[in-house]
């Protein structure tokens, strides 16, 4: 039995993470091969700017890698992660000091084998903003303390890789596998993993003297002696430059000289620069994802005495990149490649070509020497690209670091928004070539949690070829984004350019108008968000590119943005405009829009920007609580062994007296937010008994559901039953984004009845909106309700009322009172409440039979369906009662802008702006192209929004022939002029003059029809209304 003990400053546990100080020493302790608690010891160390460690390993255990040669004593080997396993490399390949090689010493005594590593110039760590030492692609270095015969190969190497991964569960599968192996071999082991990812990194560069820290070659001019190098930051973003003289420009890497004009270019938007303490060394890291343009330029080093140029480094952004896996394989055998084999960022217009080994024999047949396969068939080595479906799946580069092979693949369309990337692997099988192209003038964005879209070329040896090491070559692709991922935007239908995470500030509605699909987007709150409208290639932004002007939805004209909105053209996509609301736009009411149209002038998408005056209602206690009681059952349906829960909405809320109401008008350009508040000091008398709320998480909004799916966060949630009685208050109806209450009075009795919005009003796309408060998505029952009425909204009242009155109740639920078995076949058998109200309280049974289920999920029947009509004997009913107190009512009055008439226009049927009994007008092919209305009997309406216009202008009617009408009236109808809250795009045709009192009988020759068309700029008819006179 041997003993081993690890002691680190600031380390009090066996497993932990610490930050290094100037010197870290590890002393002798206990390591027991027969005790599971001491059989495997793992310590992780995190260092930032200096590395000075001393490792003591108890005899007979030794330190791995074994450093027994003289060369190793000067440049000791360390373990690094390479291609999915441990690889041995000199420490100088992982870490390089600006002050010379490390001081390495080996020592031993009768108890320990030890090693110390110290980098000169790193003793003072007070200023970590300056670089002391730099690293290459390695993010960790590792040491082992193990028996002398320990073999770090094959499966053991892969298990060790698993042990280096930081996990929340310390008993991960890799640890268990290693413990099983150590028990079987009757040995113990300790591992030290040093995280050096916090150190300055610079892999490419040059300087005025020989700089071994960089892996690229430095060219020296035979004539001038100038040392020079060129670095493509799209492939190598970590750059260094050494100058023992004067660096020009003085802020090199943030500013560079242009090759053509010898002027300085500023690169401050996407580069971080670090200086060494003596300012001779300069390091830069370029943030490639946010790079906005291509460039090429240089910095140079000037001799302070002679003024002669000593060194020059050229920085550029390449557009043609090659990832030659085939050519890198031989190098990897002798010098293991650490980290990514290829790490390339693509600008629009760039191409990445990947070359992989072909699956074929060398020279047509395998090479065998002395009976051993020395050049094996690639097929025998099982080589492949992972994931193989590169067009639809990828690996998140951030996850590759923390997962063993094979890591989980993700769906590309859930993360990548836009159609700019094209992957062509048609030449993969015959030539071993895969091409990835980033097309110009197309949009692309992805969330910040994606550090790269990675693929792996893997090589796994088959049986009998164990001498061939596996290879896992990581190819990481970083496309430059054309716009920010969180941009609130609008795009044509059937495309996703902007993420749907902007639900709370914009509404997207897809429509089909006479066979043409279009999308209308309406903003609700854009104070802190960029708003964008994207047009595909071949389409146009109207009006005038939307940079200086927009359509005014109020005046039906084109108006300049002025100081309301700052609009700018996207750098990469000319057909994308970004709009930012200014301060003046927050205090001025307006409604402006921009459209994307095709070559015929037909709109494919429209973005409407609106401003709102916010109003808030905090509903406090109003008078006393009302004390009527009613029973509403909860219904459980068990059919075929599957239980479905149905939660009936409260159909009616009865009141003994007329309830008091708090009212407000939702005028145009207004936003109203309402919520209920709790009653303090009032006795909670039960008003209504209603069923237990559904336990499914229906309070999660559609925005959140889609966004979580897009970010691959939809794990099996452990939802607990939501208990609404825990809330101080809630608003009714529960499904209030579809229903509201109407106050009904009959014979002196008052009640609230839930009604669907669609039964009383119709609104244009991007018009009147009822929204749940997304800030309380997990607590929706008591969450706020928002009402938005944009200036451009068309609201028709289907009941022809001037105001549409919406009512909501504020109250409180109690815990369930009882659970009553109602297994009778009769719905009238209500059952008796055990712990409910007193017996002298009236129970209105008829209310129970009127209850309906409002959008409740579950495979079940209506609560009012008789059990005698159900075929399954497993169906039964259960009543679970609750008490509900109501102490406040809120009434929202929504003004109607236009009447509900027969008519048509450029609308989608979902907008419901016209009566359903409107007679359609068909063309010769039977396709609906408009409508027909007889003006003799009623008025008519027609909708023609921008960017379209009417023919004739403003739908003005033409004159009748002379002699047809015995008066001076030229036509029997007029177009109602706009006024009040009316929208100018909505035309109303009214009878006038003697025709209001009844249409006189006209001669047959005098009867005619009048047509008004809604057309594009090129005269293409989108809709037509035909009026019969």
N, C-alpha and C positions, 0 to 999 in steps of 0.2 A: 504494500500500500504506500502510495506517495501522498504528499500533501502539497497544497498550493493555495495561496491566498492573494487576492487582488485588492489593493487599497489605493484609491484615487482621491485627491483633494476634492472636496464637495461631493463625494460619492458615499452614501450611507447604506445603499442596498446592493445586493449582488447584481441585479439587472438595473441599469439606469442610463441616463444621458447627461453628460456634463459638458461644460465649456472649459477648454484648456486654459491654463495660465502659463507663465514663463517656463516652468518645469513640472513635468508630471512623472511621478515615480510609482512603480508597481513592485511591491515587496512580497516576500515569501509568506505563504499561508498554507491552507489545507485544501487538498483535492482528493476525494475518496472514490475509488473505482467501484466500491461495493455499497455506496450510499447514493440513492437516486437524487437526493437533494444536493449532493456535491459532485455528481458524476459529470455534469455538463454546466459550465460557467460561461456566460456571455456578457461582455461589457462593451458598451458603445460610447465612443468619445467624439465630441464635436469640437473642432478647432476652427479659428477664424484667420488669424494673421501670423501665428508662430507655431512651430512644431518642435518640441523638445521632450522626448519621452525616454523612460528607462524601463525595460521589461525584464523581470526576473522569473525564471521558470524552474521549478524544483526538479532536481535529479530524481529518477533517471529520465524525466521528460525533457524534451528539447524544443527549441523555437523553430517554427516553420514560417516561411521557407528556410531551408537549410543554407546558410551562408558560410561555406567552408573554404572557398577559393580566395586567393589574394585579391582578385578583382571584386569579388562580392564584399569583401571587407571595406573596400573604398566606396563602392556603390551597391549597397545591399539590395537583395531581391525582396519584393513584397508581393502579396496577393492582390489582384484587382479582379473586378467582374468584367468578363469579356465573353461575348457570345453565349450567355446563359450558363457559364461555369467559371470556376476559379482559374486564373491564368497567372503565371509568374513573370514579373517584369522588374527590371532595375528601378529603384525608387526615383532615379533621375528622370524616368519616363513618365512618372506620375506627378512629381513635384520638382520644381526648379527654383533655386534661390538666386536672388539678384546679387548676393554677396558671396557666391562661391558654393562649392559642394558641401554636403553636410559632414559634420564630424561624427564618425561612427567608431564605436569601440565594442569589443566583445570581452566578456569576463566570466569567470567561473570560480567557485570555491567548492568546498565539500558538500554544500547543500544546494546550490543553484547554478543554472546556466543563464547568463544574462547578456543583454544587448542594450546599448544606448544610442540614440540618434538625436543630434542637435544641429540646428541650422544657425549659422552665425548671423548676427544682426537682428535676431528675432526676440531678444530678451526683453525689450521694452514694448509692451502691448498697450500702452496708454492711448495711442492714436491709431485706431484700426481703420481709419478712412484712407490711410496711405498704404500702399502695397509693400509687404515685406518679402513674401514668397508668392510664386504663382504656380498654378496647376495646369495640367493638360486636361484631356477629356475624362480622366478618372474622377469619380465622385467619392470613392472610398478606397482606403488601403486596409489590408487585413493581416493579422498575425495569428498563429496557432501555437498552443502549448500542448503537445501530444507525445505519445510514445515514439521511440526511435524508428520503429517499423511502420509507422502510420503512412498510408498511401492516399494521397490527395488526388484521386483520379476517378473518372466515371461517375457512378451514382453518388459516391461520397461528395464529389465536387458540387453536384447539383443540390444535394442536401445542405451543404455549407452555404450556397447562395441563398437558399431559403431562410437560413438562420440570420442572414444579414438584413433581412427585410423587417422593418419596425412594424409590429402589429399590436393591436390593442389586446388581443388574447395571447398570453404568453405560452399557452399549450397548443400552439398551432401544429398542423400536421407535420411540417418539416422537423420541428423539435421532437415530436413523438417518434418520427422515423429515425432520427439520429440517436435518441435515447435507446431505442430498440437495438440499433446496430452496436452501440457501446456496451450494452449489457451482454450481447452475444459475444463480443470480442473481449469482455471483461477488462475494460479500460475506461479511463476518464480523459476529458479534453477540456481545454479552455480556449476561447476565441476573443480577440480584441479587434473591434471594427472601428476604424478612425474615419469619421466623416469630414472630408476636406472640401465639401461643396461650397462652404462659405468663403473660401480663399479666392483671391483674384485669379481670373482665368485668362490666359492669352496663349493661343496655339499657333498663331501665324503673325509674322512681322519680321523686322530686321533692324539694323542700327549702324552706327558709325564704326563699331568694332564687331568682331565675331560674337554672335549671340546664340549660344547653344540652346537657349530656352525655346526656340521656335522650331517647328517641324518642317517648315518650307525652306526651299533653297534661296540663298542670297546671291545675286549676280554682282560681279565686280568688273567694272569697265577697265579693259587693259590700257586705255589711253588716259582717262581722267582719274582712275582709282575710285570712282564713286560707287558706293555699295547701294544696291537698290533691290526692291521687291514689289510685287503687285499682289494685292489681296482682294478677292471677291467676297465682300461682306455678306452676300446672299448665301454663300457656302460656309464662310468662316466669320462669324460675327464678333469673335473675341480677338482683338488686334493689339499688338504692342509695338513700340518704337523706342529705340535707345539713341540718345544724342549726348555726347560729351562736350557739346558746344552750345549753339543757340538754335532753338527750334523755330521754324517759320512755317505757317503762321504761329503766333505765340500760343494760341488756343487750338493747337492741332487736334484733329479728329472731330472737334465741333465746327471748325472752319478749315477749309482746304482750298488750295489754289485750283482754279479751272485750267485745264490743259490748253484750251484754245485762247482764252482771253486774259489769262494771268490776273484774274480777279478772284476775290474770296467768295466762296459759297458757304452759307450757314446751314449746318446740319443739326441744330440744337433740338429739333423736334423728336429725334429718335436715337440719341446716343448718350451714354454715360461715360465720363472720363475720370480716371483715377491717376494720381501722380505718386511717384515714389518720394521718399523723404528728401533725397538730394535733387529731385526734379529732373534727373537724367532720364528716368524711365517714365513712359506715358502709356497707359492702357485704356482701351475703349471697348465698350460693349454696345453693339448696335441692336436696337429693338426692330427686328426685321418685319414683324407682323404689321406694324403701323407705318412702315416706310411709304412715303407718298410719291416718290418719283425716282427715275433713274439718274445716275450721276457718275462722273469719273473725275478725280482730282488727286492732288498730292500734297504732302508736307515734305520739307527737307531740313537737313541738319547742316548748319554753317559753322565753320571754324571761327572761333571768337577772335583769333589773332590775324588770320590771313583773309577771312571773308570767303574762303573757298568752300564750295558745297562738298560735304563729306558723305552724306547718305540721303536717300530719297525713298519714300514709301508712297505707293500709289494705291488709292482706295477707289473701288468701283462697284457697281451693281451689275452683274452679268445677267444675260437673258437666255443663254444656251448652256445647259448644265448636263454633265455626264456622270452617271453613277455606275462605274464599271466593277461589278461584283466579281466577275471572272478574273480580271486583272489583279484584284486585291486579295484573292485567295492565297496565292503563293507568298505574298508578303505576310499574311496573317499567320502562316505556318512558322515563320522564323521570328517575326515581331508581332505578337498578338495585338489586334486592333482593339483599343479601349473605347467603349461608348458606341455611338452611332457609326456605322460604316459610311453612311451618307446622310448629311443634314443640310437640306436645301430649302431656301425660301424662294418663292416664285412671285415676280411682279406680273401684272397683266402684259401679255405678249411674250411671256417666257415659256421655255420648254425644258422638261427634264426627261432625259433618256436613260433608262435602266437596262443594263446588260447583265444577264444571268447565264450561268453555264447551261449548255444544251444537254438534253437527256439522250446521249448517244455514246457509243464506244469510241475510244481514242483510236484513230486510224481504222475504224471499222471493227476492231476486236480488242478484247482486254489484253493487257500486257502481263505476262506471268514470268517470274524469274525464280528459279530454284523451288518451283512448286508453290510460290506465294504470289497472290495478286498484288502487284505494286501500283498499278494505275487502274483502280477499279472503275467499273461502269458507274456513271452518275445515277442510273436507275437503281443499282444495287445500294447506292448510298442514300436513296430516298430523299431527293431534293424537291422542294416545293416552295411556292409563295404562300404566305399566310397573312391575312385571310385570302383565299383564292378568288373570291368574288370582289375584286377591287372596285368595281363600279358602284357597289351598293353597301359595302362594309369596310371598316377600317379599325385600327387600334389607336386609342388615345395614348399619345406618347407619354403623358404624365403617369399613366397606369402601368406601363411596361416596367418602370423602375420598381414598382411595388408588387409585382405579380410574377409567378413562375410561368414558364412556357407550358402550354400556350395561353397567353392572356385572353381575356374575354373580348370578342369583337363587338363593335357597335354599328348601328345602322347609320349610314352616311347621311341620309335625308333628315334624320332627327337632329343633326348637328350643323350641317353645312347648308346655308341659305343662299340660293342663287344658282345659276347654271353656267358659271364661267369655267369650271374644270371639266376637261374631257380626258378620259383614260382609254388608250388604244393598246390592246394586247393581242391584236391580230397576228403580229409577227413573233409572238412569244415561243410558240412550239417549233417553228422552223429556224428562226434566227436568234432566239433568246433575247428579244428586244421588247421592252414595254415603254410607251411614250405617254407622258402626262403633259398636257397643254393647258395653259391658262389664257383663255381667249380675252382679247381686248374689248372694251366698251360693254362689258357685261358685269352684273353685280355679284358680290360674294361677301359673306360675313359668317362668323361663327363665334360662340361664346368664349370668354376668357379662360374658362376651365380647360379648354383644349390647347395644349402646348404644341401640338403637331399631329398631323394625320400620318400614322406610321404603318409600315408593312414590314414583314420579316421574310427574308430568304433563308430557309432552314436546310441544313444538311445533316441527316442522321444516318450513321453507319448501320448496316444490317449485321446479322450474325456472321461470325467468321472474319469480320473486318474491324475488330475492336481496336486495332492500332490506328485507325482513322478517327481523329477527334471530331466531335460534332461542331457544327457552326450555326450560329444564330445571328445573321447579319441584319441589323436594324436600319431601315431606310425611313428617315423622317422628313416629311414634307410640310412646310409652313407657307401656305398661301397668304399673300398680303391682302388685307381686307380693303374693300372699296368703300365701306361705310361701317359705322359702329353697329355692333350687334343689337344694342338696345334702342336703335332709331325707330321712331314711330312712323310707319310708312304705309303706302298704298301701292299695290301692284295689280296687274290684270288677273282675272280669274284663272284658276287651275295652276297657279304658281305661288311659291313661297319665297319671297325675297326678304321680307322683314319678319322677324319672329312674332308669334301671336301673344307675346307676353305684355302687349300694350292694351289689353282688354279694357282696363280701367280708364284709359284716356282716348280711346278711339273705337269706333264701331265699323265693322266691315260687313257689307251685305252684297252678295252676288245675285245678280238678276239676269233674266233672259227677256229681251225685248224684240219681238218680231224675228226671232231666230238669232239675234246677236247677244252674246254674253257680255256683261259689264259688271264692274265692281264699284260700289259707292262707299267711301270711307268718310266718317264724320268724327272730328276731334271733339273731345269733351273737356280736357284740361291739358294744355300744352305750355304751361308756364315755365317748366324746367326741362322740356324735351325738344329734341330736334324732330322736325316733321319732314318727311320726304315723299316724293311721288316719282315712281320709276316707270319709264316707257321702254319697251323693247326696241331693238334695232328695226328701223323701217317705220316707226311710229313717231308722232310729234307731240310735244307739250304745248298746250294752248291755255291762255292766249300768249303769244310772243315768247314762247319758251318759259313762261311763268317766272321770269327773273325780275321783271320790273312791274308787271301788271297781273291782275287776276280778275275773274268774273265776280261781279258784285251780285250776290244772290238776292239782295233786297231791291236794288234799282234796275236789275236786268240789264247791266251794262258792263263794259270793261273799264276798270279803274286801276290807277297806280297803287302799289303797296303803300307808298308814302313812308311814314315812320312806324307803321303798325307791325310790319314783318320784315326781317332781313332775309332775302333769298339769295342763294348762291348755287352755282353749278358744281356738280360732283367732279372731283379731279380726274377720276378714272372713267366715269360713265357720263358722257355728255347729255344723255337723255334722262338723267336723274337730277332733280332739283331738291335742295334742302332748304327748309324755311324755319326760321327761329323767331319766336314771338318777342317783340320788344316791350319795353316798359309802357310805351303809349298803347300798345295792343292790349295791355291788361286793364286799362281804364276806359277804353273806347269800345263801344258795342259795334260789332261788325260780323259779317258772314261772307267770306270770300272763298272761291274755289278755283282749282286748276284741273285740267282734264288731259288725258292721254288719248289721242285719236289716231285711227289708221289712215291710210292714204285716201280713203273715201270720206274722211271726216267723221266716221262713226266712233263714238266714244267707247273705250275699253276699260277705263278706270277714271275715277274722279276723287280728289281729296278736298274736303270742305274744312276750312279753318273757321271756327266760331269763337266768340268771346261771350262770357256770361257774367251776370251780376249774381253773386252768391247770396242766398238767404238761408237762414237756419231756424229750425223750430225745435226747441227743447220742450217736450210736452210734460208739464208738471201736473200735480193733482188738480182736478177740476171738481169742486163740490164733494159730494159723498159718493161712495161706491154703490152700485146698484145690486139689489139682492134677489134676483130671480134664479131659479135652478132648472136645469134641464140635463138629461142624460144622453150622452152620445157614446156608442160602444166602440171599443177596439175590436177588430175582427181578425181572427187567425184562421187561415184556410190551409188545411192539410190535405193535399191531393197526391196520391201515389207515393206517399212517404216524404214529399217535399213540402216544407212549410213556407208559405209566403205571407208576409206581414202587410196588411193594408191599413193605412191610417186615414180615416175620413176627415176631411176638412170640416170646420164648423159651417154648416149651411146657413144658419140664421143666428143672430144674437138678439134676443127679445129684451125690450125695456118697458117698464111700467109707465114711465113718463118720457117725454121728449128729451133725449140726451143733449147736454151742452157740447158745443163743438168749437174747436179752435181752427179758424180757416185762413187761408192765404191764396192769392192768385198767382199761378205760374205764367207770368206774361212772357212775351217773346224775349229771347236773349237772357233768360233767367235760369239759374240753377238753384234748386231747393234741396235741402238735406233735412230729413226728419229722423227722430228716434224717440223712444219712450224713456221716461225716467221713473224710478221707483217712488212709491208713496211712503213717506215717513210719518209715523204717528197715527195712521188710519187703521181701523180694524178691517181685516181682509174678509169680508163676507163673500162666500162663493156665489158666483153669478152663473157659470156654465160648467157642466161636467163634460169633459171630452176625453177621447181615447189617448193612450200613451203615444208619444211621438215616435216616429220611425227611428230605428237605430242605425240605418245606413248613413254614411257621411254625405248626405245630399247637400250640405251647406258648402261643399267645395265648389268653387265657380268653374265654369267651362274654361276660362283663361288659365286657371291654375292647373287644371287637369291636362290641358294640351301642353302647357309649358313644362310640366314635370315629365310628360312623355318625351318631349323634345330633348330634355337633358338627361334622359335615361335614369330618372330618379324614382320611377314608379315601382318601388318594391312592395312586397306584401305588407301593407300597413296594418299594424295591430290596433285597429280602432276600438276604443271602448264605447259602450253605449252612451250617447249624449243625453244628459239629464237636464231638460230645460228648466226644471224648478230651481236649479242653482242660480239662474239668472235673476238679476234684480227686476228686470222687466223685459217684455218682448212686444213685437208688433204683429198684429193680425190684419189680413189673412197670413197664414204661414207661407203660402206660395204666392207671395205678393208681387213677384215679377211677372205674373200672369193674371192674377185676380186682384180686385179691390172690393170694397164694400159700398153698397148704395143704401141710403136711408129710405125706408118704405114705411108709410103711415096708413093704417087701415082701421077704421072705426075707433079711432082714438088710441090704438095700439101702435107701438113703434118697434121697429126691428132693423137690423143691418143684414143685408143679403149679399153674399159674394157674387161678383159678376166678372166675366172675362173682359179684358180691355178690348179685344177684337170685336165684342158685341156692340160697343158703343162708339168706337172711334177708329179711324184709319189715318195713317200718317205716311209721309214720303220717306224714302230711304235716307237714313241719316237725320231723321226728324225727331219727334218726341220720343223720349227714352226713359224707362224706369230701370234703375240699376241697383244691385245689391252693393253694399260697401265692401270692397275687396280687402280692406284693411282688417276686416273681422270675418274672414272666410271660414274660420273654424268655429265661429260662434254666431252663425247667421241668424238664428231665431231672434236674437236681441240686437243684431247689427243695424246699422243705419240704412236708410233708403234714400237714394238720390234720384231726383227728377231733373231732366235736361230738356229745355225747349229752345233749340237754336233759332236764330233770327230767320233762317231759310226754311224752317219746317212748314209743311202743309199739314194741317190737322182738320179732318172733316168729321162732323158730328153725325153719326148714323141715326140719331134721334132728333136731329134738326134743332138741338138746343144751342144757345149762344155759348154756354159754358158747360163743359163736361166735369161733373163733380165726382171726385175720387175721395173715398173715406177710408181711414185706417184706425184701428183700435189699439190702445196701449194698455197692457195688463200684466198679470202675473199668474203662472201655473203653480200648482202645488204638487206634492208627491202623490202617487196613485193611492186612492182610498180603499179599493177592494178589487178582487178578481172574482168575477161571477161566471159560473159555467152556464152557458146558454145553448145547450146541445139540442134544444127542441127544434123540430122542423118548421116551426112557426116563427116568423120574424117579429111578430107582435109580442112574444114572450120576452119581456125586457129583463126580468130578474130584479132582485131587490138589493139595494146597496147596504152593506153591513155597517160601514163606518161613515156614511155620508151625512147629508144634512138632516135636520129634524123632520119628524113625520108630518108636521103641519106645513112643510114646504111643498108647493104644487110641483108635480112632475108633468111636463107637457110631452106626452108620448109622440104626438104627431111630428115634432121636430126631429126625433130620431129617425123616422122613416124617410125624412127628406134629405138626410145627409148624403153627400156624394163624395167620392174620392177624387181629389184634385191632383192628378199627375203622381200618385203614389206608386212606387215601383213594386214589383213582385208578381209572380204568376198566380193571380187570384181573381175572384169574382167580386162584383160590386157588393157593398154591404146591404143593399136593398134587395138583392137577388134572393128569392125564396129557396130555402134548402130543399124543398120538394122537387125543384127543377134540376137539381144537381144529381149527376149519375153516380158519383163516387161516394161510397159509404164512409170514407175517411174524412169527410168535410164536416167541420163543426165550427161553432162560434164561441168566442170568449169576450166578455165585457170587462174592461179595466177602466175605472173611472178616475178622473182628476177634477180638481176644482180650479176654476179660472176666475180671477177678479179683473174687472175692467174699470179704470178710473179716468180715462182720457180718450177723446176722439179728435182726430186731426182730419181736416177736409182740405183737399187741394182742388182748386178750380182752374181747369185748363181751358183757355179760350179757343173756340173753333175758328179757324181762319176761312173756311169755305164750306158750302152746303154739300150734302151727300146726294149727288144727282147721277143720272145716266150720262155716260161719257167714256172717254178713253184718252190715250196719249202714250208718251214714252215712259211707261211704268211697268213694273213687275206685278203679277197678280197678288203677291204677298203684301203689297202696299195698301190694297183695298181702298183706293180713293174714289171708286165709282161703284154704282149699284150693280149687283150681280145679274139683274135682268136686262142689262144693256144688250142691244142687238148687235152682234159682231158684223163687220163688213169683210167679205171674203174676196180673194182674187180668183182668177180662173183655175188655179191649182187647188183651191179650197183652203188656202192659208189665210189666217186672220191678219188683216193689214190695218184695221181700225174699227170704227163703229158707226152705226146709223141711229139718229134720234129725230123724231117728229116733233118739231117746235110747236105744233098745234096744241099739244097736250101738256108739255112741261118744258122747263129750262134744261139746258145741257151744259156740260163742262168738258174742257180739253186741257191737257198738260203737255207743255213743250219746254223743257228746261234747257239752259245753256249746256253745251256749246251749240245747240240747234236753234233754229229760228222758224217762224211761221210764214207760210205763203197762203194767201196774201198777208202783208205785214199786219201784225196784231189781230189777224183773223177778221179784219173789217169786212162786213158783207157788201155785196154788189147790189145795184138797184134792180127793181122789177121792171118789166116792160110797161110803157105808158098805157094807161087805160085799164090796167088790171085792178087798180085800187081807186075808188072814188074819193080819195083824200090826197093830201099833200105828203103823206107818209111814203117814203121811197122803198123801205124794206120793213118786213114784219118783225125784226128782232135787232138787238144790239149786243155788243160785247160789253159786259159790265166793267166799268172802270175800276181800277184798283183803289183801295182805301182801307184805312185802319190796319188790321193785322194781315190783310190779304197778301198773297204772293203773286208777283207779276208774271210768273211762269204759268199760272193757273187761270185759264180763260173761262168765263161764265157767259153763256148765250141766253138772253132773256127776251121775252115778248114785250113789245112796246106799243104805245098808242092805242088804236082801237082794237088791236089784237089781244090786249090784256083782258078786254071784256068779252072776248070770244072771237074766234077766227071767222071773218066773213067768208061767204061762199065765193070761191074764185072760179074763173073759167079754167077749163082743162089746160088751155094754152098758157095760162098764167102760173100753174103749179110747176115748181122747179125745185132743184136741190142746190144747196150751197156746200162747198167743200173747203176745209182748211187743212193744210198739210204742215207737219213738223218735219223739216228737212235739214240736211247737213249743208255745209258751205258749198259742196259740189252738187247740190240739188237732189241727193238721194233721199227718198221719202222714208221716214222712220215710222210715222203713224198718220192716219187721216181720219177726220170726223166729217161725216156727211149729214147735213141737216136738211130735213124735208120741210119745205115751206107749204 
